[in-house]
Amino acid sequence: MATMTDVALRQRLDSVSVCARIMPDQKLRLVEASKAQGGIVAMTGDGVNDAPSLKAAHIGIAMGGRGTDVAREAASVVLLDDDFGSIVTGVRMGRRIYDNLRKAMAFIVAVHIPVAGIALLPLVTGLPLLLGPIHIAFIEMIIDPVCSLAFEAETEERDVMTRPPRARTTPLVSRSLIAWSALQGICVLLMSAFWTAALVRSGAGQEVVRAGTFMALVLGIIGLILVNRRFSPSVSAALARPNPALAWVLAVVAVIVAATQLVPQIAVLFRFAPVGWPVILLIVGSALALLFGLERLKRLWRGGLVA
C-alpha cells in the first residue's frame, strides 16, 4: 500500500474489504480515499496515532474505556462500553429518530393546509364562520401531542438498516416530502369542503354544517396521522401497528368529538347541532376512503420519502 498512488488506492478500494497491518498514516489515506469516492466514512480508534484519521473521517469513533484522551478529543463519538455492537444500535436509533422527525414535519405541513382552507372558505363562499377560536384550539390540541408524543414513539421502518447512508447535503425536508404533504392536505381540504357543500345543499342549519365540516376535518386529520406513521404503503401498519401514545391521543379525540354530538352543553360550547347517524357514518366512510386512497398514492412517492 505504501507504494500505491492515491488514484490506484481508490481503484483498489472497490474490490477490497479488509486492510491489515497498516500504519497510522495509511489509515488516514484510506479515510481520504473513501471520502474521495463519495462514501460516508466512519473510523474507530483508541490510540494517539489514530487521532488524524479519527478527525478526518465523517464520524470518528473513539473507545471510551481503553482509548487515549487524544483519541477521544479527536473523535466525534465516544463508545463508552467499547462494544462495536453499540455502533449498530446507535445507527439504528439515529435513523429511527431522523425518520420520525421527517414524518412529524410531513404531518405538520399537511395538517395546516385543510385547517387554513376551511378557516378561509367563508371568505370565498360567503358562508357563516365555520371554525372559531375553540375549534382551532381543539385542533391544535390534536397536533401538538401527536408531534411530541405519537411520532416520537413510532418504531423503526423495516428497511431502516438496509438503506445506504444519506448524503450530508440531503435536506431534512425534501421537495418530494413537501409535495407529498401538500397533496395530503389538499385531499383532506377537498373532503371537508365537500361535506360543507353537501350539508349546505341539503338545507341543513348553520350549526349542523359547522358540526359536519368539523367532524370531516378532524377525521381527515386522523387519517393524516395514520398515513404519515409509515413511509412504506401499508394500511395494516397504519391501523394496527402498536403505539400506546397515539392510541391515547386518538381515544381522547374520539371521546371529545362524540361528546360534541351527544352532550348538549358541549355542543352549545362548540356551536354544533346533531348531524345524525347516517351523515356521521358517511363522513367516517369518506375518511376511510381517503386513508386507503392516500396509502395507494404513497407508492408513487415512496422513493422520495425515504432519505
C-alpha positions as CSV (number, residue, x, y, z in Angstrom):
1,M,0.0,0.0,0.0
2,A,2.9,2.3,0.7
3,T,3.9,2.2,-3.0
4,M,0.4,2.8,-4.4
5,T,-0.7,6.2,-5.6
6,D,-3.9,7.8,-4.3
7,V,-5.6,7.0,-7.6
8,A,-4.6,3.4,-7.5
9,L,-5.7,3.1,-3.9
10,R,-9.1,4.4,-4.7
11,Q,-9.5,1.9,-7.5
12,R,-8.5,-1.0,-5.2
13,L,-11.0,0.0,-2.6
14,D,-13.8,-1.0,-4.9
15,S,-12.7,-4.7,-4.6
16,V,-11.0,-4.8,-1.2
17,S,-12.9,-5.3,2.1
18,V,-10.0,-5.7,4.6
19,C,-6.7,-3.9,5.0
20,A,-4.5,-5.5,7.6
21,R,-1.3,-4.4,9.4
22,I,-1.3,-0.8,8.2
23,M,0.4,2.2,9.6
24,P,-1.4,5.3,11.1
25,D,-0.6,7.4,8.0
26,Q,-2.1,4.7,5.8
27,K,-5.3,4.7,7.8
28,L,-5.6,8.4,7.0
29,R,-5.0,7.6,3.4
30,L,-7.8,5.0,3.5
31,V,-10.2,7.6,5.0
32,E,-9.3,10.2,2.4
33,A,-9.6,7.7,-0.4
34,S,-13.0,6.6,0.7
35,K,-14.2,10.1,1.1
36,A,-12.9,11.0,-2.4
37,Q,-15.1,8.2,-3.8
38,G,-18.2,9.8,-2.2
39,G,-18.5,7.4,0.7
40,I,-19.7,8.2,4.2
41,V,-16.7,7.2,6.3
42,A,-16.7,6.1,10.0
43,M,-13.4,5.4,11.7
44,T,-12.8,3.7,15.0
45,G,-9.6,4.0,17.1
46,D,-8.2,4.2,20.6
47,G,-4.6,5.3,20.3
48,V,-2.7,8.6,19.8
49,N,-1.7,7.6,16.3
50,D,-5.4,7.2,15.4
51,A,-6.2,10.8,16.1
52,P,-5.6,12.1,12.5
53,S,-7.8,9.5,10.9
54,L,-10.5,9.9,13.5
55,K,-10.5,13.7,12.8
56,A,-10.6,13.2,9.1
57,A,-13.5,10.7,9.0
58,H,-17.1,11.9,8.8
59,I,-17.7,10.1,12.0
60,G,-14.7,9.4,14.3
61,I,-15.5,6.8,17.0
62,A,-13.1,6.6,19.9
63,M,-13.0,3.9,22.6
64,G,-14.2,5.2,25.9
65,G,-12.7,2.5,28.1
66,R,-9.3,1.8,26.7
67,G,-9.0,4.8,24.4
68,T,-6.5,7.7,25.0
69,D,-7.5,11.2,25.8
70,V,-6.1,12.4,22.4
71,A,-8.3,9.9,20.5
72,R,-11.4,10.9,22.5
73,E,-10.8,14.6,21.8
74,A,-10.3,14.0,18.1
75,A,-13.4,11.8,17.7
76,S,-17.0,13.0,17.3
77,V,-18.4,10.0,19.2
78,V,-17.0,8.1,22.2
79,L,-18.0,4.5,22.6
80,L,-18.3,4.2,26.4
81,D,-18.6,0.4,26.6
82,D,-16.0,-0.3,23.9
83,D,-18.6,-2.6,22.3
84,F,-18.8,-2.4,18.5
85,G,-22.4,-3.6,18.7
86,S,-23.3,-0.3,20.3
87,I,-22.4,1.4,17.0
88,V,-25.0,-0.6,15.2
89,T,-27.6,0.2,17.9
90,G,-26.7,3.9,17.7
91,V,-27.1,4.0,14.0
92,R,-30.4,2.2,14.2
93,M,-31.7,4.6,16.8
94,G,-30.4,7.7,14.9
95,R,-32.1,6.6,11.7
96,R,-35.4,6.0,13.6
97,I,-35.3,9.4,15.2
98,Y,-34.4,11.1,11.8
99,D,-37.3,9.2,10.1
100,N,-39.7,10.2,12.9
101,L,-38.7,13.9,12.6
102,R,-39.4,13.8,8.9
103,K,-42.8,12.1,9.5
104,A,-43.7,14.8,12.0
105,M,-42.7,17.6,9.6
106,A,-44.7,16.0,6.8
107,F,-47.7,15.8,9.1
108,I,-47.3,19.5,10.2
109,V,-47.2,20.7,6.6
110,A,-50.2,18.6,5.6
111,V,-52.4,19.3,8.5
112,H,-52.3,23.1,8.3
113,I,-53.5,23.2,4.6
114,P,-57.1,22.0,5.4
115,V,-57.2,23.9,8.6
116,A,-56.3,27.1,6.8
117,G,-58.5,26.3,3.9
118,I,-61.6,25.6,5.9
119,A,-61.0,28.8,8.0
120,L,-60.8,30.9,4.8
121,L,-63.6,29.1,3.0
122,P,-66.3,31.5,4.3
123,L,-64.4,34.5,2.9
124,V,-64.6,33.0,-0.6
125,T,-68.1,31.5,-0.5
126,G,-70.0,33.9,1.9
127,L,-70.8,31.1,4.3
128,P,-71.1,31.8,8.0
129,L,-67.9,31.3,10.0
130,L,-67.0,27.5,10.2
131,L,-64.1,27.5,12.5
132,G,-63.9,29.7,15.6
133,P,-61.2,30.0,18.2
134,I,-62.4,27.0,20.2
135,H,-62.3,24.8,17.1
136,I,-58.8,25.9,16.2
137,A,-57.7,25.4,19.8
138,F,-59.1,21.9,19.8
139,I,-57.3,21.0,16.5
140,E,-54.0,22.3,17.9
141,M,-54.6,20.1,20.9
142,I,-54.5,17.2,18.5
143,I,-51.5,18.4,16.5
144,D,-49.1,19.1,19.4
145,P,-49.4,15.8,21.3
146,V,-49.2,13.8,18.0
147,C,-46.0,15.6,17.1
148,S,-44.4,15.5,20.5
149,L,-45.6,12.0,21.7
150,A,-47.0,9.9,18.9
151,F,-44.5,10.3,16.2
152,E,-41.6,10.3,18.7
153,A,-42.7,6.9,19.8
154,E,-43.1,5.3,16.4
155,T,-40.9,2.2,15.9
156,E,-38.4,2.0,13.1
157,E,-39.1,1.1,9.4
158,R,-38.4,-2.4,8.3
159,D,-35.7,-1.3,5.9
160,V,-34.0,1.2,8.2
161,M,-30.7,-0.7,8.4
162,T,-30.6,-1.7,4.7
163,R,-30.6,1.8,3.3
164,P,-27.3,3.3,2.2
165,P,-26.1,6.3,4.1
166,R,-27.7,9.5,3.0
167,A,-25.6,12.3,1.6
168,R,-24.5,15.0,4.1
169,T,-26.2,17.6,1.9
170,T,-29.6,15.9,2.0
171,P,-32.2,18.3,3.5
172,L,-34.4,17.2,6.4
173,V,-37.5,18.2,4.4
174,S,-37.1,17.5,0.7
175,R,-39.1,18.8,-2.1
176,S,-40.7,15.4,-2.6
177,L,-41.7,15.3,1.0
178,I,-43.3,18.8,0.8
179,A,-45.1,17.8,-2.4
180,W,-46.5,14.7,-0.7
181,S,-47.5,16.6,2.3
182,A,-49.3,19.3,0.2
183,L,-51.2,16.5,-1.7
184,Q,-52.4,15.0,1.6
185,G,-53.5,18.4,2.9
186,I,-55.4,19.2,-0.3
187,C,-57.2,15.9,-0.2
188,V,-58.4,16.5,3.3
189,L,-59.4,20.0,2.4
190,L,-61.4,18.8,-0.5
191,M,-63.1,16.1,1.6
192,S,-64.0,18.6,4.3
193,A,-65.2,21.2,1.7
194,F,-67.3,18.5,0.0
195,W,-69.2,17.9,3.2
196,T,-69.6,21.6,3.8
197,A,-71.2,21.9,0.4
198,A,-73.3,18.8,0.7
199,L,-74.8,19.9,4.0
200,V,-75.5,23.4,2.7
201,R,-77.2,22.0,-0.3
202,S,-79.3,19.7,1.9
203,G,-80.7,22.8,3.7
204,A,-79.0,22.0,7.0
205,G,-78.8,24.7,9.6
206,Q,-75.6,26.7,10.3
207,E,-74.8,24.6,13.4
208,V,-75.2,21.3,11.5
209,V,-73.0,22.5,8.7
210,R,-70.3,23.6,11.2
211,A,-70.5,20.3,13.1
212,G,-70.3,18.1,9.9
213,T,-67.4,20.1,8.5
214,F,-65.6,19.9,11.8
215,M,-66.1,16.2,12.1
216,A,-64.9,15.7,8.5
217,L,-61.8,17.8,9.2
218,V,-60.9,16.0,12.4
219,L,-61.4,12.6,10.8
220,G,-59.2,13.8,7.9
221,I,-56.5,14.9,10.4
222,I,-56.6,11.4,12.0
223,G,-56.2,10.0,8.5
224,L,-53.1,12.2,8.0
225,I,-51.7,10.9,11.3
226,L,-52.2,7.3,10.2
227,V,-50.8,7.8,6.7
228,N,-47.7,9.5,8.0
229,R,-46.8,6.8,10.5
230,R,-45.0,4.9,7.8
231,F,-43.1,5.8,4.6
232,S,-44.0,2.4,3.2
233,P,-47.5,2.0,1.8
234,S,-49.3,-0.3,4.3
235,V,-52.9,0.2,5.5
236,S,-52.4,-2.6,8.1
237,A,-49.4,-0.9,9.5
238,A,-51.2,2.4,9.6
239,L,-54.1,1.0,11.5
240,A,-52.8,-1.9,13.6
241,R,-49.1,-1.1,14.4
242,P,-49.0,-0.6,18.2
243,N,-48.2,2.9,19.5
244,P,-49.6,3.5,23.0
245,A,-49.1,7.3,22.9
246,L,-51.0,7.5,19.6
247,A,-53.8,5.3,21.0
248,W,-54.3,7.6,24.0
249,V,-54.4,10.7,21.8
250,L,-56.9,9.2,19.4
251,A,-59.1,7.9,22.3
252,V,-59.3,11.4,23.8
253,V,-60.1,12.9,20.4
254,A,-62.8,10.3,19.8
255,V,-64.4,10.9,23.2
256,I,-64.5,14.7,22.7
257,V,-65.8,14.5,19.2
258,A,-68.6,12.1,20.4
259,A,-69.4,14.4,23.2
260,T,-70.0,17.3,20.8
261,Q,-72.8,15.3,19.4
262,L,-74.2,13.6,22.5
263,V,-73.7,16.1,25.3
264,P,-75.9,19.3,24.7
265,Q,-73.7,21.5,26.9
266,I,-70.6,20.7,24.9
267,A,-72.5,21.0,21.6
268,V,-73.5,24.5,22.6
269,L,-69.9,25.4,23.6
270,F,-68.8,24.3,20.1
271,R,-71.9,25.9,18.5
272,F,-72.9,22.5,17.0
273,A,-76.2,20.7,16.3
274,P,-76.7,17.0,15.9
275,V,-75.7,15.8,12.5
276,G,-77.4,12.5,12.5
277,W,-76.0,9.0,12.4
278,P,-76.5,8.5,8.6
279,V,-74.4,11.5,7.9
280,I,-71.8,10.6,10.6
281,L,-71.4,7.1,9.0
282,L,-71.0,8.6,5.6
283,I,-68.3,11.0,6.9
284,V,-66.5,8.2,8.6
285,G,-66.7,6.2,5.3
286,S,-65.2,9.1,3.3
287,A,-62.4,9.4,5.8
288,L,-61.6,5.7,5.5
289,A,-61.7,6.0,1.7
290,L,-59.3,8.9,2.0
291,L,-56.9,6.8,4.1
292,F,-56.9,3.9,1.6
293,G,-56.5,6.3,-1.3
294,L,-53.5,8.1,0.2
295,E,-51.9,4.8,1.0
296,R,-52.1,3.8,-2.6
297,L,-50.8,7.2,-3.8
298,K,-47.9,6.8,-1.4
299,R,-46.4,4.2,-3.7
300,L,-45.7,7.0,-6.2
301,W,-43.7,8.9,-3.6
302,R,-42.0,6.0,-1.8
303,G,-38.6,6.7,-3.3
304,G,-38.7,10.4,-2.5
305,L,-40.0,10.0,1.1
306,V,-37.1,7.9,2.4
307,A,-33.9,9.8,2.9
